[in-house]
């Protein structure tokens, strides 16, 4: 009988729950899009574009999440659970303060953001309405992201999966009630989807707080603030945040190029992107596993084992993502048909899925090795790679192709060539091993 090694089992024990949690995340977004898609194509495009704006919001979250992950995992590897828990308390305060800034600018600047992206009038109206609601509840989104990542860094991904399964049910039920109007509640359309999302996030935060108060939790909330540890987090986090900021800006510019082709092309891209998110599932899971295990082994002063855990995570991710890529290539129209019946949108989204299906293996490399590097605190390295790759191999060539009059499919091809190049770069940097000796 085939027996898995101890290290492989450790990777799988973290990666599978994280991957399944990510799958539930994606399914929740897809359910939102299916229900909103029943309202109108403009509403569908508006929700999709709002998700792109949330990538910008993730920049601030990255400021404390990436550095927090790296430091918490090292503290756990050193056996310093109380120190890790005290750091979590400090980060909860920091996240709450930062969320106030996002709420203000998100609520009052939403219409301007959608207009600058070149969206049609209907998309601007519905998108700004949806994003204002998200902005008002951004504090629970910030805390949910922090608590999930902190537990993952400590080696607990199962609890987050159970919490997410419960909140996904809450979100789907409230979508049905709020969007279409049931049980005496007036139909709210796209606004209903926003309210349902925020309530589901609030449910998550409450569940995490209850979990952290239990005796068996790997982390607790210890009301101690260590300024030194916060500085260490921010030292790692600033380059991670800048990395995420540049990536988000790149994607926003990229989406604006696609939106210039028209609402139907934008909707097709958004649908394809959400379906592709299912393929991200194993990559995300093994990225989390690599981040946690690399950080813990570096904390335990075992760099060779840290390197090995990243390699094992990567190899398993190749298999999973390559398999899902084959499904995307073989059944694109069938997958897209669940989200829209518009023939042009189906055609565009199907072309997108076929192309990204071919790029799943280099995407797996990018996911896992980037996660391992961030777990080691090598955020300056990932910043340099993403800055160079996204702008010189994706954004600029896509803009040129659009100006020359090429179809949106050519833009998708350029995107996948950039993914391949970035995967090769990450493979090279990871195997040089210089990142194993970074101090944070």
Helices and strands as residue ranges (DSSP letters): H 6-37, H 41-77, H 81-116, H 121-136, H 138-154, H 158-180, H 190-212, H 227-259, H 263-299, H 303-330, H 332-336, H 343-357, H 360-375, H 379-390, I 391-395, H 396-403, H 408-432, G 434-437
